[in-house]
Amino acid sequence: MRCIGLRQFIEGLPKAELHIHIEGTLEPEHCLELVNRNGITLQHNTPEAIV
């Protein structure tokens, strides 16, 4: 087994996106599901009207 340095180990780890903006990340259908589930009213009530 080969030893690697801490820096190499960390650089080799899989990365994750820790900062995103929700705008543009939800599909319209999913947005409507969340709205309906949480009892929120929107002026748009179909996926086509959202986009």
C-alpha distance matrix in Angstrom:
0.0 3.8 6.6 9.7 13.2 15.3 17.6 15.1 13.9 17.6 18.7 16.3 17.9 20.7 24.1 27.3 30.9 32.2 35.7 38.0 41.7 43.1 45.8 44.9 42.0 44.2 45.9 49.6 49.5 46.9 48.8 51.9 50.1 49.0 52.5 54.2 51.9 52.5 56.3 56.3 59.1 58.5 61.1 59.1 58.7 57.3 54.1 56.2 58.1 54.9 53.7
3.8 0.0 3.8 6.5 10.1 12.8 14.6 12.1 11.7 15.5 16.2 14.3 16.4 19.6 22.6 26.1 29.5 30.8 34.1 36.6 40.3 42.0 44.6 43.7 41.0 43.4 45.3 49.0 49.2 46.6 48.3 51.6 50.0 48.8 52.2 54.1 51.9 52.4 56.1 55.9 58.5 57.8 60.3 58.4 58.3 56.8 53.5 55.6 57.3 54.0 52.7
6.6 3.8 0.0 3.8 6.8 9.5 11.8 10.0 9.5 13.2 14.4 13.3 15.2 18.7 21.4 24.8 28.1 29.0 32.3 35.0 38.8 40.6 43.3 42.7 40.0 42.6 44.7 48.4 48.8 46.0 47.5 50.8 49.3 47.8 51.1 53.1 50.9 51.1 54.8 54.6 57.3 56.6 59.2 57.5 57.5 56.3 53.1 55.1 56.6 53.2 52.0
9.7 6.5 3.8 0.0 3.8 6.6 8.2 6.3 6.5 10.1 11.0 10.3 12.6 16.3 18.5 22.1 25.2 26.1 29.2 32.0 35.7 37.8 40.3 39.8 37.3 40.0 42.2 45.9 46.5 43.7 45.0 48.5 47.2 45.6 48.8 51.0 48.9 49.0 52.7 52.2 54.8 54.0 56.5 54.8 55.0 53.8 50.6 52.5 53.9 50.5 49.2
13.2 10.1 6.8 3.8 0.0 3.8 5.4 5.3 6.2 8.7 10.0 10.7 12.7 16.5 18.1 21.4 24.2 24.8 27.7 30.7 34.4 36.7 39.3 39.0 36.7 39.5 42.0 45.6 46.4 43.6 44.6 48.1 47.0 45.1 48.1 50.5 48.5 48.3 51.9 51.3 53.9 53.1 55.6 54.1 54.6 53.6 50.4 52.3 53.5 49.9 48.7
15.3 12.8 9.5 6.6 3.8 0.0 3.8 5.5 5.0 6.2 8.5 9.8 10.8 14.6 15.8 18.8 21.5 21.7 24.7 27.8 31.5 33.8 36.5 36.5 34.1 36.9 39.6 43.0 43.9 40.9 41.7 45.3 44.1 42.1 45.0 47.5 45.4 45.1 48.7 48.1 50.8 50.0 52.6 51.3 51.8 51.0 47.9 50.0 50.9 47.3 46.3
17.6 14.6 11.8 8.2 5.4 3.8 0.0 3.8 5.4 5.2 6.1 8.5 10.2 13.6 14.2 17.4 19.7 20.2 22.8 25.9 29.5 32.0 34.5 34.3 32.3 35.3 37.9 41.4 42.5 39.7 40.4 44.0 43.2 41.2 44.0 46.7 44.8 44.4 48.0 47.1 49.5 48.6 51.0 49.6 50.3 49.4 46.2 48.1 49.0 45.4 44.2
15.1 12.1 10.0 6.3 5.3 5.5 3.8 0.0 3.8 5.5 5.1 6.1 8.8 12.2 13.6 17.2 19.9 21.0 23.7 26.5 30.1 32.5 34.8 34.3 32.1 35.1 37.4 41.1 42.0 39.3 40.4 43.9 43.0 41.3 44.3 46.8 45.0 44.9 48.5 47.7 50.1 49.0 51.3 49.7 50.2 49.1 45.8 47.6 48.8 45.3 43.9
13.9 11.7 9.5 6.5 6.2 5.0 5.4 3.8 0.0 3.8 5.5 5.2 6.5 10.3 12.3 15.6 18.8 19.6 22.8 25.6 29.3 31.3 33.9 33.5 31.0 33.7 36.1 39.7 40.4 37.5 38.7 42.2 41.0 39.3 42.4 44.7 42.7 42.7 46.3 45.8 48.4 47.5 50.0 48.4 48.7 47.6 44.4 46.5 47.7 44.2 43.1
17.6 15.5 13.2 10.1 8.7 6.2 5.2 5.5 3.8 0.0 3.8 5.3 5.3 8.7 9.6 12.8 15.6 16.2 19.2 22.1 25.9 28.0 30.7 30.5 28.1 30.9 33.5 37.0 37.9 35.0 35.9 39.4 38.4 36.5 39.4 41.9 40.0 39.8 43.4 42.7 45.2 44.4 46.9 45.4 45.9 44.9 41.8 43.8 44.9 41.3 40.2
18.7 16.2 14.4 11.0 10.0 8.5 6.1 5.1 5.5 3.8 0.0 3.8 5.6 8.2 8.8 12.4 14.9 16.2 18.9 21.5 25.2 27.5 29.8 29.2 27.1 30.1 32.5 36.1 37.2 34.6 35.5 39.1 38.3 36.6 39.5 42.1 40.5 40.4 43.9 42.9 45.2 44.0 46.3 44.7 45.3 44.1 40.8 42.6 43.8 40.3 38.8
16.3 14.3 13.3 10.3 10.7 9.8 8.5 6.1 5.2 5.3 3.8 0.0 3.8 6.5 8.7 12.5 15.6 17.3 20.3 22.5 26.2 28.1 30.5 29.6 27.2 30.0 32.1 35.8 36.5 34.0 35.3 38.8 37.8 36.4 39.5 41.8 40.1 40.3 43.9 43.1 45.5 44.4 46.7 44.9 45.1 43.8 40.4 42.3 43.7 40.4 38.9
17.9 16.4 15.2 12.6 12.7 10.8 10.2 8.8 6.5 5.3 5.6 3.8 0.0 3.8 6.3 9.7 13.1 14.6 17.9 20.2 23.9 25.6 28.2 27.6 24.9 27.4 29.7 33.3 33.9 31.1 32.4 35.9 34.7 33.2 36.3 38.6 36.7 36.9 40.5 40.0 42.5 41.6 44.0 42.3 42.4 41.3 38.0 40.1 41.5 38.1 36.9
20.7 19.6 18.7 16.3 16.5 14.6 13.6 12.2 10.3 8.7 8.2 6.5 3.8 0.0 3.8 6.8 10.4 12.5 15.7 17.5 21.2 22.5 25.1 24.2 21.4 23.9 26.0 29.7 30.2 27.6 29.0 32.4 31.3 29.9 33.1 35.4 33.6 34.0 37.6 37.0 39.3 38.3 40.7 38.8 38.9 37.6 34.4 36.4 37.9 34.5 33.4
24.1 22.6 21.4 18.5 18.1 15.8 14.2 13.6 12.3 9.6 8.8 8.7 6.3 3.8 0.0 3.8 6.9 9.1 12.1 14.0 17.8 19.4 22.0 21.3 18.7 21.5 23.9 27.5 28.4 25.8 26.8 30.3 29.5 27.9 30.9 33.4 31.9 32.0 35.4 34.5 36.8 35.7 38.0 36.3 36.6 35.5 32.3 34.3 35.5 32.0 30.8
27.3 26.1 24.8 22.1 21.4 18.8 17.4 17.2 15.6 12.8 12.4 12.5 9.7 6.8 3.8 0.0 3.8 6.0 9.1 10.8 14.5 15.9 18.6 18.2 15.5 18.1 20.8 24.2 25.2 22.3 23.2 26.8 26.0 24.2 27.2 29.7 28.2 28.2 31.6 30.7 33.0 32.0 34.4 32.8 33.1 32.2 29.1 31.2 32.2 28.7 27.8
30.9 29.5 28.1 25.2 24.2 21.5 19.7 19.9 18.8 15.6 14.9 15.6 13.1 10.4 6.9 3.8 0.0 3.8 5.7 7.1 10.8 12.6 15.2 15.0 12.6 15.6 18.5 21.8 23.2 20.5 20.8 24.6 24.2 22.3 24.9 27.8 26.6 26.3 29.6 28.3 30.4 29.1 31.4 29.9 30.6 29.7 26.7 28.7 29.4 25.8 24.9
32.2 30.8 29.0 26.1 24.8 21.7 20.2 21.0 19.6 16.2 16.2 17.3 14.6 12.5 9.1 6.0 3.8 0.0 3.8 6.7 10.2 12.2 15.2 16.0 13.7 16.4 19.7 22.6 24.0 21.0 20.9 24.6 24.2 21.8 24.2 27.2 25.8 25.0 28.3 27.1 29.4 28.4 31.0 29.9 30.6 30.3 27.5 29.7 30.1 26.3 25.9
35.7 34.1 32.3 29.2 27.7 24.7 22.8 23.7 22.8 19.2 18.9 20.3 17.9 15.7 12.1 9.1 5.7 3.8 0.0 3.8 7.0 9.7 12.3 13.5 12.0 14.9 18.4 21.0 22.9 20.1 19.4 23.2 23.3 20.8 22.7 26.0 25.1 24.0 27.0 25.3 27.4 26.1 28.4 27.5 28.7 28.5 25.8 27.7 27.8 24.0 23.4
38.0 36.6 35.0 32.0 30.7 27.8 25.9 26.5 25.6 22.1 21.5 22.5 20.2 17.5 14.0 10.8 7.1 6.7 3.8 0.0 3.8 6.3 8.7 9.8 8.4 11.5 14.9 17.4 19.6 17.1 16.2 20.0 20.5 18.3 20.0 23.4 22.8 22.0 24.8 22.9 24.6 23.1 25.2 24.1 25.3 24.9 22.2 24.0 24.1 20.3 19.7
41.7 40.3 38.8 35.7 34.4 31.5 29.5 30.1 29.3 25.9 25.2 26.2 23.9 21.2 17.8 14.5 10.8 10.2 7.0 3.8 0.0 3.8 5.5 7.6 7.3 10.0 13.5 15.4 17.9 15.7 14.2 17.9 18.9 16.6 17.8 21.4 21.3 20.2 22.6 20.3 21.7 19.9 21.8 20.9 22.5 22.4 19.8 21.5 21.2 17.4 17.0
43.1 42.0 40.6 37.8 36.7 33.8 32.0 32.5 31.3 28.0 27.5 28.1 25.6 22.5 19.4 15.9 12.6 12.2 9.7 6.3 3.8 0.0 3.8 6.1 5.3 6.8 10.4 12.1 14.4 12.1 10.4 14.1 15.1 12.9 14.2 17.7 17.7 16.8 19.2 17.0 18.5 16.8 19.0 17.8 19.1 19.0 16.6 18.7 18.3 14.5 14.6
45.8 44.6 43.3 40.3 39.3 36.5 34.5 34.8 33.9 30.7 29.8 30.5 28.2 25.1 22.0 18.6 15.2 15.2 12.3 8.7 5.5 3.8 0.0 3.8 5.6 7.0 9.8 10.7 13.9 12.5 10.4 13.8 15.7 14.0 14.5 18.1 18.9 18.1 19.9 17.2 17.9 15.5 17.0 15.8 17.5 17.3 14.8 16.3 15.7 11.9 11.6
44.9 43.7 42.7 39.8 39.0 36.5 34.3 34.3 33.5 30.5 29.2 29.6 27.6 24.2 21.3 18.2 15.0 16.0 13.5 9.8 7.6 6.1 3.8 0.0 3.8 5.8 7.7 9.4 12.6 11.8 10.6 13.9 15.8 14.9 15.8 19.0 20.0 19.9 21.6 19.2 19.6 17.0 18.2 16.2 17.6 16.6 13.5 14.7 14.9 11.3 10.0
42.0 41.0 40.0 37.3 36.7 34.1 32.3 32.1 31.0 28.1 27.1 27.2 24.9 21.4 18.7 15.5 12.6 13.7 12.0 8.4 7.3 5.3 5.6 3.8 0.0 3.8 6.7 9.5 11.8 10.1 9.7 13.4 14.4 13.4 15.2 18.1 18.4 18.6 21.0 19.0 20.1 18.1 19.8 17.8 18.5 17.4 14.2 16.1 16.8 13.3 12.5
44.2 43.4 42.6 40.0 39.5 36.9 35.3 35.1 33.7 30.9 30.1 30.0 27.4 23.9 21.5 18.1 15.6 16.4 14.9 11.5 10.0 6.8 7.0 5.8 3.8 0.0 3.8 6.3 8.1 6.3 6.1 9.7 10.7 10.1 11.9 14.6 15.1 15.7 17.8 16.1 17.1 15.3 17.3 15.0 15.2 14.1 11.2 13.6 14.4 11.0 11.0
45.9 45.3 44.7 42.2 42.0 39.6 37.9 37.4 36.1 33.5 32.5 32.1 29.7 26.0 23.9 20.8 18.5 19.7 18.4 14.9 13.5 10.4 9.8 7.7 6.7 3.8 0.0 3.8 5.5 5.3 6.2 8.8 10.0 10.8 12.4 14.4 15.5 16.8 18.5 16.9 17.4 15.3 16.8 13.9 13.6 11.7 8.4 10.8 12.3 9.5 9.3
49.6 49.0 48.4 45.9 45.6 43.0 41.4 41.1 39.7 37.0 36.1 35.8 33.3 29.7 27.5 24.2 21.8 22.6 21.0 17.4 15.4 12.1 10.7 9.4 9.5 6.3 3.8 0.0 3.8 5.5 5.0 6.3 8.7 10.0 10.5 12.3 14.2 15.4 16.4 14.6 14.5 12.2 13.4 10.2 9.9 8.0 4.9 7.7 8.9 6.3 7.1
49.5 49.2 48.8 46.5 46.4 43.9 42.5 42.0 40.4 37.9 37.2 36.5 33.9 30.2 28.4 25.2 23.2 24.0 22.9 19.6 17.9 14.4 13.9 12.6 11.8 8.1 5.5 3.8 0.0 3.8 5.4 5.2 6.3 8.8 9.9 10.7 12.3 14.4 15.5 14.5 14.7 13.2 14.8 11.6 9.9 7.9 5.5 9.1 10.7 9.1 10.4
46.9 46.6 46.0 43.7 43.6 40.9 39.7 39.3 37.5 35.0 34.6 34.0 31.1 27.6 25.8 22.3 20.5 21.0 20.1 17.1 15.7 12.1 12.5 11.8 10.1 6.3 5.3 5.5 3.8 0.0 3.8 5.4 5.0 6.3 8.6 9.9 10.5 12.3 14.2 13.6 14.7 13.7 16.0 13.4 12.1 11.0 8.9 12.5 13.6 11.2 12.6
48.8 48.3 47.5 45.0 44.6 41.7 40.4 40.4 38.7 35.9 35.5 35.3 32.4 29.0 26.8 23.2 20.8 20.9 19.4 16.2 14.2 10.4 10.4 10.6 9.7 6.1 6.2 5.0 5.4 3.8 0.0 3.8 5.4 5.2 6.2 8.7 9.9 10.7 12.3 10.8 11.7 10.4 12.9 10.8 10.2 10.0 8.4 11.8 11.9 9.0 11.1
51.9 51.6 50.8 48.5 48.1 45.3 44.0 43.9 42.2 39.4 39.1 38.8 35.9 32.4 30.3 26.8 24.6 24.6 23.2 20.0 17.9 14.1 13.8 13.9 13.4 9.7 8.8 6.3 5.2 5.4 3.8 0.0 3.8 5.4 4.9 6.0 8.4 9.8 10.4 9.3 9.7 8.8 11.3 9.0 7.3 7.6 7.3 10.9 10.8 9.0 11.9
50.1 50.0 49.3 47.2 47.0 44.1 43.2 43.0 41.0 38.4 38.3 37.8 34.7 31.3 29.5 26.0 24.2 24.2 23.3 20.5 18.9 15.1 15.7 15.8 14.4 10.7 10.0 8.7 6.3 5.0 5.4 3.8 0.0 3.8 5.5 5.2 6.0 8.6 10.0 10.2 11.6 11.8 14.6 12.6 10.5 10.6 10.2 14.0 14.4 12.7 15.2
49.0 48.8 47.8 45.6 45.1 42.1 41.2 41.3 39.3 36.5 36.6 36.4 33.2 29.9 27.9 24.2 22.3 21.8 20.8 18.3 16.6 12.9 14.0 14.9 13.4 10.1 10.8 10.0 8.8 6.3 5.2 5.4 3.8 0.0 3.8 5.5 5.1 6.1 8.5 8.4 10.8 11.3 14.6 13.4 12.1 12.9 12.5 16.1 15.9 13.5 16.1
52.5 52.2 51.1 48.8 48.1 45.0 44.0 44.3 42.4 39.4 39.5 39.5 36.3 33.1 30.9 27.2 24.9 24.2 22.7 20.0 17.8 14.2 14.5 15.8 15.2 11.9 12.4 10.5 9.9 8.6 6.2 4.9 5.5 3.8 0.0 3.8 5.5 5.3 6.1 5.0 7.0 7.8 11.3 10.7 9.6 11.5 11.9 15.3 14.2 12.2 15.4
54.2 54.1 53.1 51.0 50.5 47.5 46.7 46.8 44.7 41.9 42.1 41.8 38.6 35.4 33.4 29.7 27.8 27.2 26.0 23.4 21.4 17.7 18.1 19.0 18.1 14.6 14.4 12.3 10.7 9.9 8.7 6.0 5.2 5.5 3.8 0.0 3.8 5.4 5.2 6.2 7.8 9.5 12.6 11.9 9.7 11.5 12.7 16.1 15.4 14.2 17.5
51.9 51.9 50.9 48.9 48.5 45.4 44.8 45.0 42.7 40.0 40.5 40.1 36.7 33.6 31.9 28.2 26.6 25.8 25.1 22.8 21.3 17.7 18.9 20.0 18.4 15.1 15.5 14.2 12.3 10.5 9.9 8.4 6.0 5.1 5.5 3.8 0.0 3.8 5.7 7.9 10.6 12.6 16.0 15.4 13.4 14.9 15.5 19.2 18.7 17.1 20.1
52.5 52.4 51.1 49.0 48.3 45.1 44.4 44.9 42.7 39.8 40.4 40.3 36.9 34.0 32.0 28.2 26.3 25.0 24.0 22.0 20.2 16.8 18.1 19.9 18.6 15.7 16.8 15.4 14.4 12.3 10.7 9.8 8.6 6.1 5.3 5.4 3.8 0.0 3.8 5.6 9.2 11.6 15.3 15.4 14.2 16.4 17.0 20.5 19.4 17.5 20.6
56.3 56.1 54.8 52.7 51.9 48.7 48.0 48.5 46.3 43.4 43.9 43.9 40.5 37.6 35.4 31.6 29.6 28.3 27.0 24.8 22.6 19.2 19.9 21.6 21.0 17.8 18.5 16.4 15.5 14.2 12.3 10.4 10.0 8.5 6.1 5.2 5.7 3.8 0.0 3.8 6.7 9.9 13.3 14.0 12.7 15.5 17.0 20.1 18.6 17.3 20.8
56.3 55.9 54.6 52.2 51.3 48.1 47.1 47.7 45.8 42.7 42.9 43.1 40.0 37.0 34.5 30.7 28.3 27.1 25.3 22.9 20.3 17.0 17.2 19.2 19.0 16.1 16.9 14.6 14.5 13.6 10.8 9.3 10.2 8.4 5.0 6.2 7.9 5.6 3.8 0.0 3.8 6.6 10.2 11.3 10.9 13.9 15.3 18.1 16.2 14.6 18.1
59.1 58.5 57.3 54.8 53.9 50.8 49.5 50.1 48.4 45.2 45.2 45.5 42.5 39.3 36.8 33.0 30.4 29.4 27.4 24.6 21.7 18.5 17.9 19.6 20.1 17.1 17.4 14.5 14.7 14.7 11.7 9.7 11.6 10.8 7.0 7.8 10.6 9.2 6.7 3.8 0.0 3.8 6.8 8.5 8.5 12.0 14.0 16.3 13.8 12.9 16.7
58.5 57.8 56.6 54.0 53.1 50.0 48.6 49.0 47.5 44.4 44.0 44.4 41.6 38.3 35.7 32.0 29.1 28.4 26.1 23.1 19.9 16.8 15.5 17.0 18.1 15.3 15.3 12.2 13.2 13.7 10.4 8.8 11.8 11.3 7.8 9.5 12.6 11.6 9.9 6.6 3.8 0.0 3.8 5.3 6.6 9.9 11.6 13.3 10.5 9.5 13.2
61.1 60.3 59.2 56.5 55.6 52.6 51.0 51.3 50.0 46.9 46.3 46.7 44.0 40.7 38.0 34.4 31.4 31.0 28.4 25.2 21.8 19.0 17.0 18.2 19.8 17.3 16.8 13.4 14.8 16.0 12.9 11.3 14.6 14.6 11.3 12.6 16.0 15.3 13.3 10.2 6.8 3.8 0.0 3.8 6.5 9.6 11.7 12.4 9.0 9.0 12.5
59.1 58.4 57.5 54.8 54.1 51.3 49.6 49.7 48.4 45.4 44.7 44.9 42.3 38.8 36.3 32.8 29.9 29.9 27.5 24.1 20.9 17.8 15.8 16.2 17.8 15.0 13.9 10.2 11.6 13.4 10.8 9.0 12.6 13.4 10.7 11.9 15.4 15.4 14.0 11.3 8.5 5.3 3.8 0.0 3.8 6.0 7.9 8.7 5.5 5.9 9.5
58.7 58.3 57.5 55.0 54.6 51.8 50.3 50.2 48.7 45.9 45.3 45.1 42.4 38.9 36.6 33.1 30.6 30.6 28.7 25.3 22.5 19.1 17.5 17.6 18.5 15.2 13.6 9.9 9.9 12.1 10.2 7.3 10.5 12.1 9.6 9.7 13.4 14.2 12.7 10.9 8.5 6.6 6.5 3.8 0.0 3.8 6.9 8.6 6.8 7.6 11.2
57.3 56.8 56.3 53.8 53.6 51.0 49.4 49.1 47.6 44.9 44.1 43.8 41.3 37.6 35.5 32.2 29.7 30.3 28.5 24.9 22.4 19.0 17.3 16.6 17.4 14.1 11.7 8.0 7.9 11.0 10.0 7.6 10.6 12.9 11.5 11.5 14.9 16.4 15.5 13.9 12.0 9.9 9.6 6.0 3.8 0.0 3.8 5.4 5.3 6.6 9.3
54.1 53.5 53.1 50.6 50.4 47.9 46.2 45.8 44.4 41.8 40.8 40.4 38.0 34.4 32.3 29.1 26.7 27.5 25.8 22.2 19.8 16.6 14.8 13.5 14.2 11.2 8.4 4.9 5.5 8.9 8.4 7.3 10.2 12.5 11.9 12.7 15.5 17.0 17.0 15.3 14.0 11.6 11.7 7.9 6.9 3.8 0.0 3.8 5.5 5.3 6.8
56.2 55.6 55.1 52.5 52.3 50.0 48.1 47.6 46.5 43.8 42.6 42.3 40.1 36.4 34.3 31.2 28.7 29.7 27.7 24.0 21.5 18.7 16.3 14.7 16.1 13.6 10.8 7.7 9.1 12.5 11.8 10.9 14.0 16.1 15.3 16.1 19.2 20.5 20.1 18.1 16.3 13.3 12.4 8.7 8.6 5.4 3.8 0.0 3.8 5.5 5.7
58.1 57.3 56.6 53.9 53.5 50.9 49.0 48.8 47.7 44.9 43.8 43.7 41.5 37.9 35.5 32.2 29.4 30.1 27.8 24.1 21.2 18.3 15.7 14.9 16.8 14.4 12.3 8.9 10.7 13.6 11.9 10.8 14.4 15.9 14.2 15.4 18.7 19.4 18.6 16.2 13.8 10.5 9.0 5.5 6.8 5.3 5.5 3.8 0.0 3.8 5.7
54.9 54.0 53.2 50.5 49.9 47.3 45.4 45.3 44.2 41.3 40.3 40.4 38.1 34.5 32.0 28.7 25.8 26.3 24.0 20.3 17.4 14.5 11.9 11.3 13.3 11.0 9.5 6.3 9.1 11.2 9.0 9.0 12.7 13.5 12.2 14.2 17.1 17.5 17.3 14.6 12.9 9.5 9.0 5.9 7.6 6.6 5.3 5.5 3.8 0.0 3.8
53.7 52.7 52.0 49.2 48.7 46.3 44.2 43.9 43.1 40.2 38.8 38.9 36.9 33.4 30.8 27.8 24.9 25.9 23.4 19.7 17.0 14.6 11.6 10.0 12.5 11.0 9.3 7.1 10.4 12.6 11.1 11.9 15.2 16.1 15.4 17.5 20.1 20.6 20.8 18.1 16.7 13.2 12.5 9.5 11.2 9.3 6.8 5.7 5.7 3.8 0.0
